């Protein structure tokens, strides 16, 4: 079990409008998960995503797979 603390960061693409999530990718190698939390509630719960699911999600965003402008 890892004792490494999560190192939280917000995407550089965030516009600082308060609607952001933070991720701690530093835990992926040791735990296989990427914690995600609401930046407005840093002491609240975090959702632990499987590292491969998180990678697929980020790839989908970069590829425009979630573009809602139709």
N, C-alpha and C positions, 0 to 999 in steps of 0.2 A: 504494500500500500504506500502511496506517495504522501509525503508530508509537505510537498511544495505548495505554496499558496497560489491561488489564481492571480494572474496579472491581467487586470481588466483593461480593455481599450475600446474606444468608439471609433468607427470607421472615419477615415479622413474625408469621406464623401458626405458625412452628416452635415446638415446645414445649421446645426445648433438650435433647432426650433423646438427642442424638448421632446420630440417623438423618436428617440433613439434607443437602440439596444447596445449593450456592451457584451463583448465576448472575451474569453480567456483561453486562447489557443495554446498557451504554454503547457496545458495539462494533457493535450492529446497524445503525445508520445507515451506517457506513463499510464494513462487511464483509458485511452481510446475514446474519450468523450471531450466535447467542447461545451463548457457551460455558457449559457446565454442568459442575460438578465435585463430588466428594464432600467435604463439609466436614471430615471426619476425616482426609483426605489432601490438604491444599492444594497439596502439591508433586507430586502424582500427575497422571495424565492428565486432560484436560478433553475433553468431548464437545461438538463444535460443531454445534448444531442450526440449521437454516434459520430465520430470523426468523419467517416465516409459519407454520411448523410449531410453533414455540414459542408463538406467539400463539394458535393453535388449541388447543394443549394446555392453556394457562392458561384459556382460555375454557371448555373442556370441564370443567375442575375447578370453576370458578365456577358452572357450570350444573348440577353434580351428576352429570355424565356418567361419573364414575369412582367413584361411591358403591358400596361393596361391602357395605353393610348391606342385606340383602334380607329 
